Amino acid sequence: MVSPNKCLFCLNGPAYPTRIFETKNIYVIPNKFPAFVQKPQIYNDGNNFYNNLKAFGAHEVIIRKDHDEHLPNIPIPHWVELLWVYQNRLLNYAGEPYFAYGAIFHNHGIEAGSSIAHPHSQFIVSEILPPLIAKEVEHQKVYYEKHNACLLCEMIREERQRGIRIILENRRYLAFMPYASRYPYEIMVIPKKHASRFETEEEISLSHLATILHKVFGLFGSKLKDPPLNFVIHTKPYSPVIEEKNWHWHIEILPRLEHWGGYETGTGLIINALLPEKAAAFLKS
């Protein structure tokens, strides 16, 4: 564990003076080693056979000022502040016509891709619509055309009717383990009322979401000993134009308690040895 006195992201470290946005408990910096940049250079060694795209966009780091305030012990008011900062960064690029998607994500733990122990999230905006998001766009659109109903709204109805995979619920949000979970203890957090954009949620909605997230990560801390995980917000793409009815925003929380083996990585078919119903029962026990 890195001492706060030597931490890159603490207030006395080298990152803080580069901040581009700041609130009471959070500051935002450009990533020193960005995956997407404003002036990309194309490296083309494909010999006119392989295709590539410009890495055009922006890459930011959203840093908590408290070195020890990790996901399981973020108080609810600080969650509200963090969610508001997420909204701010997404809205900051919403008017740019050349960007397709803004991704907010948090890597918690070395096994989940976090190279610096200080708590931080990341934001990447690019002109590329990521393949997984494009697949979700297509699935939600096709389901609506076939059933005249939102896929995720129907999923909420099914989960509430069954109840066996639900972890937490309040007036605005539902947290449950998906039927076909990719990872043990995978959780989806979703607004119960149809909404397409996370970044336009009102303050009262953020308060309800903060309460759910505070409890979910508290359960992970107490029941699973604070596992490494990825926390990702799936909001509506900037482009192409998608009808509001065809997208329902949501959060995916992906604990990394197991690593995929040769079959999963070689075939794309995922074997999860822990039934989500059993995982849900354990977290609620």
Residue pairs with C-beta under 8 A, 6 or more apart in sequence:
1 117
2 116
2 117
2 118
4 10
4 67
5 12
7 13
7 67
7 116
7 117
7 118
8 14
8 15
8 116
8 118
9 15
9 16
9 61
9 63
9 67
9 116
9 118
9 120
10 16
10 67
10 118
11 65
15 29
15 32
15 61
15 63
16 27
16 29
18 29
18 30
19 27
19 28
19 29
20 28
20 29
20 30
20 60
21 27
21 28
21 85
21 88
21 89
22 28
23 81
23 84
23 85
24 81
25 64
25 65
25 66
25 69
25 78
25 81
25 82
26 62
26 63
26 64
26 65
26 81
26 82
26 85
27 63
27 65
28 60
28 61
28 62
28 63
28 85
28 89
28 123
29 60
29 61
29 63
30 58
30 59
30 60
30 61
31 59
31 60
31 61
31 122
34 58
34 59
35 55
35 59
35 124
36 55
36 56
36 57
36 58
36 59
36 124
36 125
36 126
37 55
37 56
37 57
37 58
37 59
38 56
38 57
38 58
40 54
40 55
40 56
42 52
42 54
43 52
44 52
46 52
53 127
53 128
54 127
55 126
56 98
56 126
56 127
57 99
57 124
57 125
57 126
57 127
57 128
58 93
58 123
58 124
58 125
59 122
59 123
59 124
60 89
60 122
60 123
60 124
61 120
61 121
61 122
61 123
62 82
62 85
62 86
62 89
62 104
62 120
62 121
62 122
62 123
63 118
63 119
63 120
64 74
64 78
64 82
64 118
64 119
64 120
66 119
67 118
67 119
69 78
69 119
70 108
70 119
70 226
71 106
71 108
71 119
71 217
71 220
71 221
71 226
71 229
71 231
72 217
72 218
72 220
72 221
72 222
72 226
73 221
74 82
74 214
74 217
75 214
76 207
76 210
76 211
76 214
77 210
79 209
79 210
79 211
79 213
79 214
80 203
80 206
80 207
80 210
82 121
83 206
83 209
83 210
84 203
84 206
86 104
86 121
86 123
86 198
86 199
86 233
87 198
87 199
87 200
87 201
87 206
89 102
89 104
89 123
90 102
90 104
90 123
90 198
90 199
90 235
91 199
93 99
93 102
93 125
93 238
94 102
94 199
94 238
96 238
97 239
98 127
99 125
99 126
99 127
99 238
99 239
100 126
100 127
100 128
100 129
100 237
100 238
100 239
100 240
101 125
101 126
101 128
101 129
101 130
101 133
101 237
101 238
102 123
102 124
102 125
102 235
102 238
103 123
103 124
103 125
103 130
103 232
103 233
104 121
104 122
104 123
104 198
104 232
104 233
104 235
105 121
105 122
105 124
105 230
105 231
105 232
105 233
106 120
106 121
106 122
106 230
106 231
106 232
107 113
107 114
107 122
107 230
108 114
108 119
108 228
108 229
108 230
108 231
109 226
109 227
109 228
109 229
109 256
110 228
111 228
111 256
111 259
112 228
112 229
112 230
112 254
112 256
113 230
114 228
121 231
129 137
129 237
129 239
129 240
133 234
133 237
136 234
137 237
137 242
137 246
137 247
139 151
140 150
140 151
140 152
140 246
140 247
140 248
141 242
141 246
143 149
143 150
143 151
143 154
144 150
144 151
144 245
144 246
147 154
150 194
150 245
150 246
150 248
151 248
152 190
152 194
152 248
152 250
153 194
153 248
155 190
156 174
156 190
156 192
159 165
159 166
159 174
159 176
160 166
160 169
160 174
164 277
164 280
164 281
165 176
165 177
165 178
165 179
165 276
165 277
165 280
166 174
166 175
166 176
166 280
167 175
167 176
167 177
167 187
167 216
167 219
167 280
167 283
167 284
168 174
168 175
168 212
168 215
168 216
169 175
170 208
170 211
170 212
171 192
171 208
172 191
172 192
172 193
172 204
172 205
172 208
172 209
173 189
173 190
173 191
173 192
173 208
173 209
173 212
174 189
174 190
174 192
175 187
175 188
175 189
175 212
175 215
175 216
176 187
176 188
176 280
177 185
177 186
177 187
177 188
177 276
177 277
177 279
177 280
178 186
178 188
178 276
179 276
181 272
181 274
181 276
181 279
182 254
182 270
182 272
183 254
183 255
183 256
183 257
183 258
183 272
184 255
184 257
184 258
184 272
184 273
184 274
184 279
185 220
185 224
185 227
185 255
185 257
185 274
185 279
185 283
186 252
186 253
186 254
186 255
186 276
187 216
187 252
187 253
188 250
188 251
188 252
188 253
189 209
189 212
189 213
189 216
189 250
189 251
189 253
190 248
190 249
190 250
190 251
191 201
191 205
191 209
191 248
191 249
191 250
194 245
194 248
195 201
195 248
195 249
196 235
196 236
196 242
196 244
196 247
196 248
196 249
197 235
197 236
197 249
198 233
198 235
198 249
198 251
199 235
201 209
213 251
216 253
219 283
220 226
220 227
220 229
220 255
223 282
223 283
224 255
224 257
227 255
227 256
227 257
228 255
228 256
228 257
229 253
229 254
229 255
229 256
230 252
230 253
230 254
230 256
231 251
231 252
231 253
231 254
232 251
232 252
232 253
232 254
233 249
233 251
234 249
234 250
234 251
234 252
235 249
236 242
236 244
236 247
236 249
237 247
258 273
260 270
263 269
263 271
264 270
264 271
